């Protein structure tokens, strides 16, 4: 008996329709990616709503997996995150699904419980990371800590290249860092900084890298630095930082600021926990350049074998 043409057409459409369970899972993963992207950038849902033009209520639905955003909505969110739209789409691989699950669970963990979890993960991957760092040394810290001066001397003694990351950014961009930031914004500078760091790492198994003090502002870039280099925090007393910066003729970001010292202390305190993630620390206050260089050379000796 022949099937009724209308019923046959309905059966065909049903067979072609997406599976509801799979569709729901896909939308939920999009929500996780949006929530993760917002958290990484320190944006509240209200801020994302203002910047994207999407209502806060609809963003909440998207993040909870209840909203099915259009391509236009996804593009608006991606533009705020400054990423391609495809980065907000799930990739159907076990690793990415597992990662989304981990991120979703971590997003529900109280802030106070995150440090020990991070320490556990760091310990778990430390061995593989040590192999991946090769003979690369990176110096981090505030301006005036001695990154450029000591980094150049250390590189000479180790007979390896010395790279100031900001100079690489300027070469790639074709103008100074200050011009880059003024013309294109901090977010663009951070993208150049990340790309240039990746290039320096890929091109050098042995190198001394002097980074900008604000490299810790990008969690992804700083994580890359910690993972692929032996990182040393060069520390100094605030008054030493200040005097050295003045000697260099570079007073940013304290220019024309009567509260320069308090601002510098505030910057140091805000970055202290990030700098403290470095593999080693070296106090440079009270030591001559030669003394600090000698201590730094001794510190990296085991890494350069």
C-alpha positions, -999 to 999 in steps of 0.1 A, spaced: 0 0 0 15 33 -11 22 59 16 0 91 14 21 118 -3 15 143 25 25 119 52 56 109 31 67 145 29 62 149 67 82 118 74 110 131 51 111 164 69 112 147 103 141 126 92 160 157 82 152 178 113 180 182 139 179 160 169 164 181 198 188 167 224 219 175 202 206 210 194 200 217 231 236 205 239 250 227 211 232 258 224 243 250 260 279 249 248 275 282 231 263 296 264 294 282 281 317 298 256 300 332 259 301 330 297 338 320 296 346 348 272 329 373 294 346 361 325 381 361 309 377 397 300 364 407 334 331 419 320 298 419 339 268 409 320 255 445 321 288 457 306 285 431 278 249 442 272 259 478 269 288 472 245 270 446 223 235 462 222 220 429 234 197 430 263 210 418 296 181 394 300 187 378 266 224 374 274 214 356 306 193 332 286 221 326 261 246 319 289 222 295 307 216 276 274 180 287 271 186 312 243 193 303 207 213 333 194 212 344 158 244 349 137 240 387 141 238 383 179 269 361 179 288 386 158 279 414 182 292 394 211 323 384 192 330 420 183 330 430 219 354 400 227 375 410 197 375 374 184 362 358 152 326 345 155 338 309 151 356 311 184 321 312 201 310 281 183 315 246 199 340 223 182 328 187 183 358 171 198 361 152 231 389 176 243 368 207 237 337 193 253 357 182 283 373 216 285 339 233 284 327 210 312 358 219 333 353 256 327 316 254 335 324 237 368 351 261 377 328 290 371 307 277 400 336 274 424 339 301 450 367 326 443 385 317 475 388 281 464 404 287 430 440 293 441 445 257 455 429 243 424 452 263 401 482 251 422 471 215 418 468 219 380 502 237 378 518 209 398 503 183 374 516 199 343 549 213 357 571 184 344 559 187 308 561 225 310 597 223 322 606 204 290 588 230 269 606 260 284 639 249 268 666 275 275 644 306 274 646 331 302 619 358 306 622 387 330 590 403 345 583 431 369 576 468 371 596 494 351 628 502 369 633 466 381 663 462 358 648 440 331 665 456 301 698 464 318 702 430 335 686 411 306 711 424 281 741 416 304 728 382 311 723 374 274 758 385 267 772 362 294 751 333 282 759 340 246 722 340 236 700 366 219 684 394 240 649 405 230 629 434 244 593 423 236 581 459 232 607 465 205 594 435 185 559 448 188 571 482 175 588 465 145 557 445 136 534 475 140 557 501 124 554 527 152 561 531 189 540 513 216 526 546 228 514 555 192 500 520 188 480 523 220 469 559 212 458 550 177 444 515 181 438 510 218 452 487 245 434 456 233 452 459 199 485 463 217 478 432 238 471 412 206 504 423 191 522 415 223 508 380 223 516 374 186 551 387 190 558 366 221 546 335 202 570 345 174 600 350 197 593 316 214 590 297 182 622 313 167 644 308 198 652 278 220 677 299 239 670 336 246 666 362 273 633 382 270 626 415 287 588 419 290 566 450 296 554 454 332 518 451 321 522 417 304 503 402 333 472 421 322 465 395 296 459 362 314 464 342 282 497 359 272 511 356 308 501 320 309 520 314 276 550 331 291 550 310 322 545 278 303 571 284 276 599 302 295 617 301 328 602 333 342 620 355 368 604 383 388 628 411 392 618 429 424 628 463 439 616 486 466 590 512 453 615 541 458 641 522 437 615 517 409 607 553 410 642 566 410 653 543 382 623 553 360 631 590 366 667 583 356 654 567 324 634 598 316 603 577 314 576 586 340 546 567 325 519 563 338 528 587 366 534 617 344 521 649 358 508 630 388 515 643 423 505 610 437 531 591 416 545 570 445 512 559 458 501 551 423 532 530 417 527 511 450 491 505 440 502 491 406 527 469 423 502 455 448 477 449 420 502 429 401 521 412 430 501 379 429 507 376 391 544 384 393 547 359 422 537 331 398 571 334 382 594 304 386 620 324 406 624 359 421 654 382 424 655 413 446 676 440 429 673 468 456 706 476 473 727 458 447 749 472 420 742 462 384 772 439 385 761 422 417 725 417 404 739 403 371 760 378 390 731 367 411 709 364 380 735 343 362 737 320 391 700 317 394 695 306 357 726 282 357 706 250 360 681 260 333 708 267 307 724 232 308 
